[in-house]
Amino acid sequence: MSARRGGYRRVLHAEAPTVVGLLLDDRDFTAMAGYRSFPFTDYRQYLHGMAGLLRHLHARGTHIAVTLFDPDSYADYCSTTRRPPDSHTTRARYTAEVGTTGATVGYTGQPLSLLRVELAREADRRATWERAGDALVDAGPCPDCGHDLAHCAFDRASHTLLQLVEAVGPGTHHVVCSLPTEDGPPLLAALHVDAGADGEIHLAEPDALVLCTVMASGTVTARTGGIVLRTTADGEPDTVRGWSLRGGLLHPLTEAEVFDAYCTDTVTGEPVPPEPGVRYRAGIPVPPPPGRRHR
């Protein structure tokens, strides 16, 4: 009877998901190494132990979600919940809670170096989505229809994105949308789109959600953003086109403006050498969404 119970426990353990918190870089590791209960003193040793743990759990058939362990967020959590920060129990509770709301990546056996890149990308994507969403929270009513502006702005952004892909035609497209903010870095979202000659479109929905949210936030903030689209097609050089984003509408850039936008470092403002074999073309006119007034 006890053997059967042990077998049941093993089956249930295999079906119970596990959330693992990962310190993304050496800076985060140094912050946590200041706690006496934290057992590691070397980041490489920590990563080696983490890789071993993940491989062990994966070999047992356990579903593993790896979440970002952020020391600053952890300190806020401890202050809010009044739990002792220098405790492995508190770290475990924090990991479990942040795993349901924060950035997570599934571990499927990929190298830890790749997992860290995936987790960093997911954290950036979620942070962008949250910042863009904050701009929509108190948007008020839509001046065109009277309904919730945030909802209308997102619907129009989604429609505009599809219209944009349809306008540039078949190919593999990389779309980047940027929008300045009052304080802090600009909102930046990217999306990879495969558009077939038959009109069928394949894209990653999480990336599309973030990009459309950034576009929608531009409607309510009245700031001018930009969209750059790079198309790769068989047998042809890559083509780059650009648009300014004002009031939720796309306005085509000239060929010279596209060149300047693509060949300028967005952080430093310094010129960047153009890529050989890349064509810079003016943006294509994109019709406004239905019911949208021109501005």
Buried (B, 14 or more C-beta within 10 A) or exposed (E): EEEEEEEEEEEEEEEEEBBBBBBBEEEBBEBBBEBEEBEBEEBEEBBEEBBEBBEEBBEEEBBBBBBBBBBEEBEEBBEEEEBEBEBEEBBEBBBEBBBEEBBBBEBEEBEBEEBBBBBBBBBBBBBBBEBBBEBBEEBEEBEEEEEBBBBBBBBBBBBBBBBBBBBBEBBBBBBBBBBBBEEEEBBBBBBEBBBEEEEEBEBEEEBBBBBBBBBBBBBBBEBEBBBBBBBEBEEEEBBBBBBBBBBBBBBBBEBEBBBBBBBEEEEEEEEEEEEEEBEBBBBBEBBBBEEBEEE
